Amino acid sequence: MQAAIRAVNLFKSYPGKPPVEAVRGIDLEVLEGECFGLLGPNGAGKTTTMEMLEGLLEPSSGTIEILSHHWGRDDTTIRSLIGISLQETRLSDRLTVRETVDLFRSFYPKPTSTDAAIATVSLEEKVNTYVEKLSGGQLQRLAIATAIVGDPKILFLDEPTTGLDPQSRRQLWDVIRAYQSQGRTILLTTHYMDEAERLCDRVAVVDHGKTIAIGTPSDLIRQYGGEHVVEFNTAPASPPLDIPALSQLHGVDSCRMTDAGYLLVVREPHVAISSLFEYCQQNGQSLSQLTTRQSTLEDVFIALTGRHLRDGNVSEDIKAAS
């Protein structure tokens, strides 16, 4: 497959004392027909990277190709090939759904029909409803309708389901899957690991402005997350357990503390659990709870970055720091 998006040695910095380096040498290749996810904590550089790929920001250095075209040289052509749904899309409250999609449709040389775009996001019953009367999920679907009405080859979605209820999220997942099934390319950012696992063919983990891992969700889980996770806690008022000692137990790859207690990454759960019970018995400890599960992308993320996706209050808009 051909590359739909290619970024080479991408940097973005802002003036300051010291300068703010939002992106520090990202290399990225997204193939045609692929759903590709950018994952990272707040302030990692995801949105800055997306905005450079979308042509909204000019990189400090590096090259970007969009379907073999270059920003700064082929801007008009690229804009006709992409659709963008930002983190927050502000639409006019006093326009109806149809009027809103019609407006965005007029921006493109070869758009799809307004009715087709509205049907794709299942808003047919709301075509004459004013924007101000839509629910949060309906607004998100309308934002995607404005992004796809130009019939783009590449769709950029920046946290498309943030703040939505579970039903609305899954409705948007169906929209994204349906659009990709037409052979279109999708690049999305998300803070939901289940979303990335379900939708993305490949993902890149970004932290401190750099790409630190790229692969399919299953490959990254096998490589960084281990096969299984054992989570447990000790009885109330028990002294803390020795993390290095737990990491050395038979069948255990690593151990760390969590908000709920302790987490072991293990190869063979039955071996690791037996070793854990023996260790606790020898050290006069008793377990208050224990669960096992398959490793997830969340585990991979924490293993790579040492923090949860929602940790901290650092703004994605690093420009404000300058």
NUZARO-226557 format. One record per residue (C-alpha): residue number from 0; residue in one letter; z, y, x. Coordinates in nm, 3 decimals. Last residue first. Layout:
BEGIN
<pt vexke="NUM" sese="A" zz="Z" yy="Y" xx="X"/>
...
***
This chain:
BEGIN
<pt vexke="321" sese="S" zz="2.463" yy="3.084" xx="0.491"/>
<pt vexke="320" sese="A" zz="2.700" yy="2.852" xx="0.309"/>
<pt vexke="319" sese="A" zz="2.518" yy="2.914" xx="-0.018"/>
<pt vexke="318" sese="K" zz="2.210" yy="2.755" xx="0.133"/>
<pt vexke="317" sese="I" zz="2.405" yy="2.430" xx="0.148"/>
<pt vexke="316" sese="D" zz="2.330" yy="2.378" xx="-0.221"/>
<pt vexke="315" sese="E" zz="2.462" yy="2.025" xx="-0.235"/>
<pt vexke="314" sese="S" zz="2.806" yy="2.175" xx="-0.271"/>
<pt vexke="313" sese="V" zz="3.100" yy="2.015" xx="-0.091"/>
<pt vexke="312" sese="N" zz="3.374" yy="1.926" xx="-0.339"/>
<pt vexke="311" sese="G" zz="3.481" yy="1.603" xx="-0.176"/>
<pt vexke="310" sese="D" zz="3.424" yy="1.238" xx="-0.259"/>
<pt vexke="309" sese="R" zz="3.173" yy="1.160" xx="-0.535"/>
<pt vexke="308" sese="L" zz="2.961" yy="0.917" xx="-0.337"/>
<pt vexke="307" sese="H" zz="3.265" yy="0.738" xx="-0.198"/>
<pt vexke="306" sese="R" zz="3.358" yy="0.765" xx="0.167"/>
<pt vexke="305" sese="G" zz="3.340" yy="0.579" xx="0.496"/>
<pt vexke="304" sese="T" zz="2.972" yy="0.651" xx="0.546"/>
<pt vexke="303" sese="L" zz="2.812" yy="0.314" xx="0.615"/>
<pt vexke="302" sese="A" zz="3.077" yy="0.074" xx="0.480"/>
<pt vexke="301" sese="I" zz="3.139" yy="0.309" xx="0.186"/>
<pt vexke="300" sese="F" zz="2.772" yy="0.310" xx="0.097"/>
<pt vexke="299" sese="V" zz="2.734" yy="-0.064" xx="0.134"/>
<pt vexke="298" sese="D" zz="3.033" yy="-0.124" xx="-0.093"/>
<pt vexke="297" sese="E" zz="2.882" yy="0.109" xx="-0.352"/>
<pt vexke="296" sese="L" zz="2.555" yy="-0.079" xx="-0.312"/>
<pt vexke="295" sese="T" zz="2.732" yy="-0.385" xx="-0.444"/>
<pt vexke="294" sese="S" zz="2.912" yy="-0.692" xx="-0.307"/>
<pt vexke="293" sese="Q" zz="2.964" yy="-0.979" xx="-0.551"/>
<pt vexke="292" sese="R" zz="3.306" yy="-1.009" xx="-0.710"/>
<pt vexke="291" sese="T" zz="3.656" yy="-1.144" xx="-0.657"/>
<pt vexke="290" sese="T" zz="3.983" yy="-1.032" xx="-0.816"/>
<pt vexke="289" sese="L" zz="4.348" yy="-1.048" xx="-0.713"/>
<pt vexke="288" sese="Q" zz="4.667" yy="-0.906" xx="-0.865"/>
<pt vexke="287" sese="S" zz="5.038" yy="-0.870" xx="-0.789"/>
<pt vexke="286" sese="L" zz="5.025" yy="-1.063" xx="-0.462"/>
<pt vexke="285" sese="S" zz="5.346" yy="-1.167" xx="-0.288"/>
<pt vexke="284" sese="Q" zz="5.454" yy="-1.085" xx="0.066"/>
<pt vexke="283" sese="G" zz="5.708" yy="-1.263" xx="0.286"/>
<pt vexke="282" sese="N" zz="5.492" yy="-1.246" xx="0.597"/>
<pt vexke="281" sese="Q" zz="5.415" yy="-1.618" xx="0.626"/>
<pt vexke="280" sese="Q" zz="5.348" yy="-1.641" xx="0.252"/>
<pt vexke="279" sese="C" zz="5.117" yy="-1.338" xx="0.263"/>
<pt vexke="278" sese="Y" zz="4.917" yy="-1.486" xx="0.552"/>
<pt vexke="277" sese="E" zz="4.885" yy="-1.825" xx="0.380"/>
<pt vexke="276" sese="F" zz="4.768" yy="-1.660" xx="0.058"/>
<pt vexke="275" sese="L" zz="4.512" yy="-1.454" xx="0.252"/>
<pt vexke="274" sese="S" zz="4.381" yy="-1.757" xx="0.444"/>
<pt vexke="273" sese="S" zz="4.327" yy="-1.943" xx="0.115"/>
<pt vexke="272" sese="I" zz="4.155" yy="-1.637" xx="-0.028"/>
<pt vexke="271" sese="A" zz="3.924" yy="-1.614" xx="0.274"/>
<pt vexke="270" sese="V" zz="3.822" yy="-1.982" xx="0.258"/>
<pt vexke="269" sese="H" zz="3.758" yy="-1.974" xx="-0.119"/>
<pt vexke="268" sese="P" zz="3.571" yy="-1.644" xx="-0.092"/>
<pt vexke="267" sese="E" zz="3.326" yy="-1.757" xx="0.175"/>
<pt vexke="266" sese="R" zz="3.162" yy="-1.472" xx="0.364"/>
<pt vexke="265" sese="V" zz="3.420" yy="-1.202" xx="0.302"/>
<pt vexke="264" sese="V" zz="3.455" yy="-0.825" xx="0.270"/>
<pt vexke="263" sese="L" zz="3.823" yy="-0.770" xx="0.194"/>
<pt vexke="262" sese="L" zz="3.955" yy="-0.481" xx="-0.015"/>
<pt vexke="261" sese="Y" zz="4.316" yy="-0.369" xx="-0.043"/>
<pt vexke="260" sese="G" zz="4.509" yy="-0.168" xx="-0.302"/>
<pt vexke="259" sese="A" zz="4.378" yy="0.025" xx="-0.604"/>
<pt vexke="258" sese="D" zz="4.297" yy="0.351" xx="-0.426"/>
<pt vexke="257" sese="T" zz="4.137" yy="0.147" xx="-0.148"/>
<pt vexke="256" sese="M" zz="4.255" yy="0.010" xx="0.186"/>
<pt vexke="255" sese="R" zz="4.013" yy="-0.160" xx="0.422"/>
<pt vexke="254" sese="C" zz="3.930" yy="-0.508" xx="0.546"/>
<pt vexke="253" sese="S" zz="3.640" yy="-0.663" xx="0.735"/>
<pt vexke="252" sese="D" zz="3.447" yy="-0.987" xx="0.789"/>
<pt vexke="251" sese="V" zz="3.705" yy="-1.229" xx="0.644"/>
<pt vexke="250" sese="G" zz="3.642" yy="-1.606" xx="0.648"/>
<pt vexke="249" sese="H" zz="3.948" yy="-1.682" xx="0.863"/>
<pt vexke="248" sese="L" zz="4.178" yy="-1.381" xx="0.879"/>
<pt vexke="247" sese="Q" zz="4.109" yy="-1.128" xx="1.155"/>
<pt vexke="246" sese="S" zz="4.047" yy="-0.834" xx="0.921"/>
<pt vexke="245" sese="L" zz="4.385" yy="-0.900" xx="0.759"/>
<pt vexke="244" sese="A" zz="4.552" yy="-0.858" xx="1.098"/>
<pt vexke="243" sese="P" zz="4.371" yy="-0.528" xx="1.162"/>
<pt vexke="242" sese="I" zz="4.479" yy="-0.402" xx="0.815"/>
<pt vexke="241" sese="D" zz="4.850" yy="-0.493" xx="0.856"/>
<pt vexke="240" sese="L" zz="4.996" yy="-0.492" xx="0.506"/>
<pt vexke="239" sese="P" zz="5.199" yy="-0.202" xx="0.369"/>
<pt vexke="238" sese="P" zz="5.560" yy="-0.275" xx="0.272"/>
<pt vexke="237" sese="S" zz="5.618" yy="-0.416" xx="-0.077"/>
<pt vexke="236" sese="A" zz="5.768" yy="-0.168" xx="-0.327"/>
<pt vexke="235" sese="P" zz="5.549" yy="-0.304" xx="-0.607"/>
<pt vexke="234" sese="A" zz="5.396" yy="-0.648" xx="-0.544"/>
<pt vexke="233" sese="T" zz="5.085" yy="-0.660" xx="-0.334"/>
<pt vexke="232" sese="N" zz="4.732" yy="-0.564" xx="-0.424"/>
<pt vexke="231" sese="F" zz="4.398" yy="-0.742" xx="-0.426"/>
<pt vexke="230" sese="E" zz="4.021" yy="-0.700" xx="-0.402"/>
<pt vexke="229" sese="V" zz="3.802" yy="-0.979" xx="-0.263"/>
<pt vexke="228" sese="V" zz="3.439" yy="-0.886" xx="-0.202"/>
<pt vexke="227" sese="H" zz="3.142" yy="-1.116" xx="-0.155"/>
<pt vexke="226" sese="E" zz="2.809" yy="-1.140" xx="0.028"/>
<pt vexke="225" sese="G" zz="2.862" yy="-0.878" xx="0.295"/>
<pt vexke="224" sese="G" zz="2.811" yy="-0.507" xx="0.240"/>
<pt vexke="223" sese="Y" zz="2.608" yy="-0.402" xx="0.540"/>
<pt vexke="222" sese="Q" zz="2.321" yy="-0.646" xx="0.592"/>
<pt vexke="221" sese="R" zz="2.338" yy="-0.850" xx="0.272"/>
<pt vexke="220" sese="I" zz="2.395" yy="-0.542" xx="0.056"/>
<pt vexke="219" sese="L" zz="2.124" yy="-0.353" xx="0.242"/>
<pt vexke="218" sese="D" zz="1.875" yy="-0.635" xx="0.183"/>
<pt vexke="217" sese="S" zz="1.962" yy="-0.657" xx="-0.187"/>
<pt vexke="216" sese="P" zz="1.923" yy="-0.282" xx="-0.239"/>
<pt vexke="215" sese="T" zz="1.588" yy="-0.283" xx="-0.061"/>
<pt vexke="214" sese="G" zz="1.589" yy="-0.102" xx="0.270"/>
<pt vexke="213" sese="I" zz="1.675" yy="0.218" xx="0.455"/>
<pt vexke="212" sese="A" zz="1.993" yy="0.306" xx="0.645"/>
<pt vexke="211" sese="I" zz="2.141" yy="0.608" xx="0.831"/>
<pt vexke="210" sese="T" zz="1.895" yy="0.879" xx="0.729"/>
<pt vexke="209" sese="K" zz="2.028" yy="1.206" xx="0.867"/>
<pt vexke="208" sese="G" zz="2.149" yy="1.535" xx="0.723"/>
<pt vexke="207" sese="H" zz="2.519" yy="1.454" xx="0.753"/>
<pt vexke="206" sese="D" zz="2.467" yy="1.139" xx="0.545"/>
<pt vexke="205" sese="V" zz="2.157" yy="0.988" xx="0.386"/>
<pt vexke="204" sese="V" zz="2.132" yy="0.631" xx="0.257"/>
<pt vexke="203" sese="A" zz="1.770" yy="0.539" xx="0.184"/>
<pt vexke="202" sese="V" zz="1.675" yy="0.316" xx="-0.108"/>
<pt vexke="201" sese="R" zz="1.405" yy="0.064" xx="-0.184"/>
<pt vexke="200" sese="D" zz="1.256" yy="-0.090" xx="-0.501"/>
<pt vexke="199" sese="C" zz="1.482" yy="0.136" xx="-0.703"/>
<pt vexke="198" sese="L" zz="1.564" yy="0.106" xx="-1.073"/>
<pt vexke="197" sese="R" zz="1.843" yy="-0.147" xx="-1.124"/>
<pt vexke="196" sese="E" zz="2.023" yy="-0.115" xx="-0.790"/>
<pt vexke="195" sese="A" zz="1.989" yy="0.265" xx="-0.787"/>
<pt vexke="194" sese="E" zz="2.127" yy="0.294" xx="-1.139"/>
<pt vexke="193" sese="D" zz="2.415" yy="0.058" xx="-1.062"/>
<pt vexke="192" sese="M" zz="2.496" yy="0.281" xx="-0.766"/>
<pt vexke="191" sese="Y" zz="2.522" yy="0.597" xx="-0.974"/>
<pt vexke="190" sese="H" zz="2.523" yy="0.919" xx="-0.770"/>
<pt vexke="189" sese="T" zz="2.146" yy="0.949" xx="-0.797"/>
<pt vexke="188" sese="T" zz="1.847" yy="1.093" xx="-0.618"/>
<pt vexke="187" sese="L" zz="1.498" yy="0.998" xx="-0.727"/>
<pt vexke="186" sese="L" zz="1.151" yy="0.949" xx="-0.584"/>
<pt vexke="185" sese="I" zz="0.906" yy="0.791" xx="-0.826"/>
<pt vexke="184" sese="T" zz="0.549" yy="0.676" xx="-0.758"/>
<pt vexke="183" sese="R" zz="0.313" yy="0.595" xx="-1.044"/>
<pt vexke="182" sese="G" zz="0.141" yy="0.258" xx="-1.094"/>
<pt vexke="181" sese="Q" zz="0.166" yy="0.269" xx="-1.475"/>
<pt vexke="180" sese="S" zz="0.476" yy="0.047" xx="-1.454"/>
<pt vexke="179" sese="Q" zz="0.647" yy="0.338" xx="-1.277"/>
<pt vexke="178" sese="Y" zz="0.632" yy="0.543" xx="-1.595"/>
<pt vexke="177" sese="A" zz="0.773" yy="0.262" xx="-1.806"/>
<pt vexke="176" sese="R" zz="1.057" yy="0.202" xx="-1.561"/>
<pt vexke="175" sese="I" zz="1.150" yy="0.572" xx="-1.563"/>
<pt vexke="174" sese="V" zz="1.147" yy="0.593" xx="-1.943"/>
<pt vexke="173" sese="D" zz="1.352" yy="0.273" xx="-1.975"/>
<pt vexke="172" sese="W" zz="1.608" yy="0.412" xx="-1.728"/>
<pt vexke="171" sese="L" zz="1.619" yy="0.727" xx="-1.939"/>
<pt vexke="170" sese="Q" zz="1.722" yy="0.523" xx="-2.243"/>
<pt vexke="169" sese="R" zz="1.977" yy="0.348" xx="-2.027"/>
<pt vexke="168" sese="R" zz="2.138" yy="0.676" xx="-1.931"/>
<pt vexke="167" sese="S" zz="2.144" yy="0.793" xx="-2.293"/>
<pt vexke="166" sese="Q" zz="2.332" yy="0.477" xx="-2.395"/>
<pt vexke="165" sese="P" zz="2.581" yy="0.507" xx="-2.109"/>
<pt vexke="164" sese="D" zz="2.669" yy="0.873" xx="-2.185"/>
<pt vexke="163" sese="L" zz="2.499" yy="1.137" xx="-1.974"/>
<pt vexke="162" sese="G" zz="2.669" yy="1.357" xx="-1.715"/>
<pt vexke="161" sese="T" zz="2.426" yy="1.282" xx="-1.434"/>
<pt vexke="160" sese="T" zz="2.121" yy="1.092" xx="-1.561"/>
<pt vexke="159" sese="P" zz="1.832" yy="1.263" xx="-1.381"/>
<pt vexke="158" sese="E" zz="2.007" yy="1.314" xx="-1.046"/>
<pt vexke="157" sese="D" zz="1.702" yy="1.483" xx="-0.891"/>
<pt vexke="156" sese="L" zz="1.387" yy="1.318" xx="-1.027"/>
<pt vexke="155" sese="F" zz="1.060" yy="1.371" xx="-0.839"/>
<pt vexke="154" sese="L" zz="0.757" yy="1.208" xx="-1.002"/>
<pt vexke="153" sese="I" zz="0.445" yy="1.131" xx="-0.800"/>
<pt vexke="152" sese="K" zz="0.096" yy="1.070" xx="-0.940"/>
<pt vexke="151" sese="P" zz="0.149" yy="1.344" xx="-1.196"/>
<pt vexke="150" sese="D" zz="0.007" yy="1.340" xx="-1.551"/>
<pt vexke="149" sese="G" zz="0.087" yy="1.711" xx="-1.601"/>
<pt vexke="148" sese="V" zz="0.299" yy="1.609" xx="-1.902"/>
<pt vexke="147" sese="I" zz="0.523" yy="1.407" xx="-1.668"/>
<pt vexke="146" sese="A" zz="0.765" yy="1.679" xx="-1.554"/>
<pt vexke="145" sese="T" zz="0.790" yy="1.854" xx="-1.892"/>
<pt vexke="144" sese="A" zz="0.864" yy="1.515" xx="-2.051"/>
<pt vexke="143" sese="I" zz="1.133" yy="1.457" xx="-1.788"/>
<pt vexke="142" sese="A" zz="1.308" yy="1.778" xx="-1.891"/>
<pt vexke="141" sese="L" zz="1.276" yy="1.669" xx="-2.255"/>
<pt vexke="140" sese="R" zz="1.447" yy="1.342" xx="-2.172"/>
<pt vexke="139" sese="Q" zz="1.732" yy="1.531" xx="-2.007"/>
<pt vexke="138" sese="L" zz="1.761" yy="1.762" xx="-2.308"/>
<pt vexke="137" sese="Q" zz="1.771" yy="1.462" xx="-2.542"/>
<pt vexke="136" sese="G" zz="2.055" yy="1.310" xx="-2.342"/>
<pt vexke="135" sese="G" zz="2.254" yy="1.632" xx="-2.352"/>
<pt vexke="134" sese="S" zz="2.199" yy="1.675" xx="-2.725"/>
<pt vexke="133" sese="L" zz="1.927" yy="1.901" xx="-2.861"/>
<pt vexke="132" sese="K" zz="1.990" yy="2.197" xx="-3.095"/>
<pt vexke="131" sese="E" zz="1.938" yy="2.467" xx="-2.830"/>
<pt vexke="130" sese="V" zz="1.594" yy="2.323" xx="-2.754"/>
<pt vexke="129" sese="Y" zz="1.474" yy="2.394" xx="-3.105"/>
<pt vexke="128" sese="T" zz="1.366" yy="2.094" xx="-3.309"/>
<pt vexke="127" sese="N" zz="1.001" yy="2.067" xx="-3.416"/>
<pt vexke="126" sese="V" zz="0.914" yy="1.772" xx="-3.192"/>
<pt vexke="125" sese="K" zz="1.255" yy="1.606" xx="-3.246"/>
<pt vexke="124" sese="E" zz="1.147" yy="1.286" xx="-3.425"/>
<pt vexke="123" sese="E" zz="0.883" yy="1.220" xx="-3.158"/>
<pt vexke="122" sese="L" zz="1.141" yy="1.247" xx="-2.879"/>
<pt vexke="121" sese="S" zz="1.097" yy="0.896" xx="-2.738"/>
<pt vexke="120" sese="V" zz="1.050" yy="0.996" xx="-2.371"/>
<pt vexke="119" sese="T" zz="0.696" yy="0.856" xx="-2.352"/>
<pt vexke="118" sese="A" zz="0.628" yy="0.978" xx="-2.706"/>
<pt vexke="117" sese="I" zz="0.686" yy="1.339" xx="-2.601"/>
<pt vexke="116" sese="A" zz="0.447" yy="1.303" xx="-2.308"/>
<pt vexke="115" sese="A" zz="0.183" yy="1.138" xx="-2.527"/>
<pt vexke="114" sese="D" zz="0.217" yy="1.404" xx="-2.798"/>
<pt vexke="113" sese="T" zz="0.170" yy="1.683" xx="-2.545"/>
<pt vexke="112" sese="S" zz="-0.148" yy="1.522" xx="-2.420"/>
<pt vexke="111" sese="T" zz="-0.190" yy="1.434" xx="-2.053"/>
<pt vexke="110" sese="P" zz="-0.262" yy="1.715" xx="-1.814"/>
<pt vexke="109" sese="K" zz="-0.570" yy="1.772" xx="-1.600"/>
<pt vexke="108" sese="P" zz="-0.552" yy="2.126" xx="-1.456"/>
<pt vexke="107" sese="Y" zz="-0.175" yy="2.171" xx="-1.496"/>
<pt vexke="106" sese="F" zz="0.034" yy="2.476" xx="-1.591"/>
<pt vexke="105" sese="S" zz="-0.064" yy="2.467" xx="-1.960"/>
<pt vexke="104" sese="R" zz="0.122" yy="2.138" xx="-2.003"/>
<pt vexke="103" sese="F" zz="0.447" yy="2.316" xx="-1.915"/>
<pt vexke="102" sese="L" zz="0.407" yy="2.548" xx="-2.214"/>
<pt vexke="101" sese="D" zz="0.292" yy="2.269" xx="-2.446"/>
<pt vexke="100" sese="V" zz="0.603" yy="2.067" xx="-2.350"/>
<pt vexke="99" sese="T" zz="0.827" yy="2.358" xx="-2.449"/>
<pt vexke="98" sese="E" zz="0.634" yy="2.432" xx="-2.768"/>
<pt vexke="97" sese="R" zz="0.658" yy="2.069" xx="-2.876"/>
<pt vexke="96" sese="V" zz="1.034" yy="2.051" xx="-2.813"/>
<pt vexke="95" sese="T" zz="1.087" yy="2.380" xx="-2.996"/>
<pt vexke="94" sese="L" zz="1.132" yy="2.711" xx="-2.818"/>
<pt vexke="93" sese="R" zz="1.427" yy="2.939" xx="-2.881"/>
<pt vexke="92" sese="D" zz="1.662" yy="2.775" xx="-2.631"/>
<pt vexke="91" sese="S" zz="1.422" yy="2.834" xx="-2.342"/>
<pt vexke="90" sese="L" zz="1.461" yy="2.563" xx="-2.081"/>
<pt vexke="89" sese="R" zz="1.690" yy="2.560" xx="-1.779"/>
<pt vexke="88" sese="T" zz="1.641" yy="2.239" xx="-1.581"/>
<pt vexke="87" sese="E" zz="1.957" yy="2.144" xx="-1.393"/>
<pt vexke="86" sese="Q" zz="1.933" yy="1.868" xx="-1.132"/>
<pt vexke="85" sese="L" zz="1.559" yy="1.930" xx="-1.114"/>
<pt vexke="84" sese="S" zz="1.281" yy="1.732" xx="-1.282"/>
<pt vexke="83" sese="I" zz="0.958" yy="1.765" xx="-1.085"/>
<pt vexke="82" sese="G" zz="0.604" yy="1.642" xx="-1.142"/>
<pt vexke="81" sese="I" zz="0.352" yy="1.596" xx="-0.864"/>
<pt vexke="80" sese="L" zz="-0.027" yy="1.572" xx="-0.824"/>
<pt vexke="79" sese="S" zz="-0.136" yy="1.915" xx="-0.949"/>
<pt vexke="78" sese="R" zz="0.124" yy="2.079" xx="-0.726"/>
<pt vexke="77" sese="I" zz="-0.022" yy="1.893" xx="-0.428"/>
<pt vexke="76" sese="T" zz="-0.371" yy="2.030" xx="-0.488"/>
<pt vexke="75" sese="T" zz="-0.247" yy="2.387" xx="-0.519"/>
<pt vexke="74" sese="D" zz="-0.038" yy="2.359" xx="-0.202"/>
<pt vexke="73" sese="D" zz="-0.305" yy="2.208" xx="0.022"/>
<pt vexke="72" sese="R" zz="-0.246" yy="2.402" xx="0.346"/>
<pt vexke="71" sese="G" zz="0.116" yy="2.513" xx="0.349"/>
<pt vexke="70" sese="W" zz="0.232" yy="2.177" xx="0.218"/>
<pt vexke="69" sese="H" zz="0.011" yy="1.898" xx="0.351"/>
<pt vexke="68" sese="H" zz="-0.210" yy="1.645" xx="0.168"/>
<pt vexke="67" sese="S" zz="-0.235" yy="1.274" xx="0.253"/>
<pt vexke="66" sese="L" zz="-0.078" yy="1.171" xx="-0.082"/>
<pt vexke="65" sese="I" zz="0.205" yy="1.416" xx="-0.008"/>
<pt vexke="64" sese="E" zz="0.244" yy="1.456" xx="0.366"/>
<pt vexke="63" sese="I" zz="0.541" yy="1.639" xx="0.521"/>
<pt vexke="62" sese="T" zz="0.580" yy="1.740" xx="0.885"/>
<pt vexke="61" sese="G" zz="0.877" yy="1.849" xx="1.094"/>
<pt vexke="60" sese="S" zz="1.043" yy="2.183" xx="1.158"/>
<pt vexke="59" sese="S" zz="1.249" yy="2.447" xx="0.980"/>
<pt vexke="58" sese="P" zz="1.127" yy="2.295" xx="0.655"/>
<pt vexke="57" sese="E" zz="0.996" yy="2.525" xx="0.380"/>
<pt vexke="56" sese="L" zz="1.181" yy="2.486" xx="0.053"/>
<pt vexke="55" sese="L" zz="1.039" yy="2.443" xx="-0.300"/>
<pt vexke="54" sese="G" zz="0.748" yy="2.233" xx="-0.176"/>
<pt vexke="53" sese="E" zz="0.867" yy="1.920" xx="-0.355"/>
<pt vexke="52" sese="L" zz="0.928" yy="1.737" xx="-0.025"/>
<pt vexke="51" sese="M" zz="1.131" yy="2.035" xx="0.097"/>
<pt vexke="50" sese="E" zz="1.329" yy="2.042" xx="-0.229"/>
<pt vexke="49" sese="M" zz="1.400" yy="1.669" xx="-0.206"/>
<pt vexke="48" sese="T" zz="1.532" yy="1.703" xx="0.148"/>
<pt vexke="47" sese="T" zz="1.762" yy="1.989" xx="0.045"/>
<pt vexke="46" sese="T" zz="1.876" yy="1.782" xx="-0.253"/>
<pt vexke="45" sese="K" zz="1.966" yy="1.486" xx="-0.033"/>
<pt vexke="44" sese="G" zz="2.125" yy="1.682" xx="0.252"/>
<pt vexke="43" sese="A" zz="2.461" yy="1.501" xx="0.278"/>
<pt vexke="42" sese="G" zz="2.652" yy="1.784" xx="0.109"/>
<pt vexke="41" sese="N" zz="2.776" yy="1.569" xx="-0.176"/>
<pt vexke="40" sese="P" zz="2.763" yy="1.206" xx="-0.073"/>
<pt vexke="39" sese="G" zz="2.438" yy="1.015" xx="-0.018"/>
<pt vexke="38" sese="L" zz="2.165" yy="0.815" xx="-0.185"/>
<pt vexke="37" sese="L" zz="1.792" yy="0.883" xx="-0.196"/>
<pt vexke="36" sese="G" zz="1.613" yy="0.629" xx="-0.415"/>
<pt vexke="35" sese="F" zz="1.254" yy="0.506" xx="-0.406"/>
<pt vexke="34" sese="C" zz="1.060" yy="0.376" xx="-0.704"/>
<pt vexke="33" sese="E" zz="0.736" yy="0.255" xx="-0.552"/>
<pt vexke="32" sese="G" zz="0.384" yy="0.274" xx="-0.691"/>
<pt vexke="31" sese="E" zz="0.246" yy="0.436" xx="-0.376"/>
<pt vexke="30" sese="L" zz="0.480" yy="0.386" xx="-0.081"/>
<pt vexke="29" sese="V" zz="0.761" yy="0.620" xx="0.021"/>
<pt vexke="28" sese="E" zz="0.798" yy="0.694" xx="0.393"/>
<pt vexke="27" sese="L" zz="1.091" yy="0.890" xx="0.534"/>
<pt vexke="26" sese="D" zz="1.201" yy="1.024" xx="0.870"/>
<pt vexke="25" sese="I" zz="1.491" yy="1.272" xx="0.860"/>
<pt vexke="24" sese="G" zz="1.567" yy="1.477" xx="1.170"/>
<pt vexke="23" sese="R" zz="1.871" yy="1.690" xx="1.095"/>
<pt vexke="22" sese="V" zz="1.879" yy="1.820" xx="0.741"/>
<pt vexke="21" sese="A" zz="2.137" yy="2.077" xx="0.629"/>
<pt vexke="20" sese="E" zz="2.205" yy="2.225" xx="0.971"/>
<pt vexke="19" sese="V" zz="2.411" yy="2.538" xx="0.904"/>
<pt vexke="18" sese="P" zz="2.392" yy="2.787" xx="1.192"/>
<pt vexke="17" sese="P" zz="2.727" yy="2.873" xx="1.364"/>
<pt vexke="16" sese="K" zz="2.766" yy="3.156" xx="1.292"/>
<pt vexke="15" sese="G" zz="2.489" yy="3.157" xx="1.035"/>
<pt vexke="14" sese="P" zz="2.120" yy="3.122" xx="0.981"/>
<pt vexke="13" sese="Y" zz="2.008" yy="2.818" xx="0.779"/>
<pt vexke="12" sese="S" zz="1.876" yy="2.485" xx="0.911"/>
<pt vexke="11" sese="K" zz="1.624" yy="2.233" xx="0.782"/>
<pt vexke="10" sese="F" zz="1.480" yy="1.953" xx="0.993"/>
<pt vexke="9" sese="L" zz="1.230" yy="1.676" xx="0.912"/>
<pt vexke="8" sese="N" zz="1.134" yy="1.442" xx="1.196"/>
<pt vexke="7" sese="V" zz="0.844" yy="1.292" xx="0.997"/>
<pt vexke="6" sese="A" zz="0.819" yy="1.294" xx="0.618"/>
<pt vexke="5" sese="R" zz="0.566" yy="1.072" xx="0.440"/>
<pt vexke="4" sese="I" zz="0.519" yy="1.053" xx="0.066"/>
<pt vexke="3" sese="A" zz="0.258" yy="0.847" xx="-0.124"/>
<pt vexke="2" sese="A" zz="0.212" yy="0.607" xx="0.168"/>
<pt vexke="1" sese="Q" zz="-0.067" yy="0.358" xx="0.107"/>
<pt vexke="0" sese="M" zz="0.000" yy="0.000" xx="0.000"/>
***
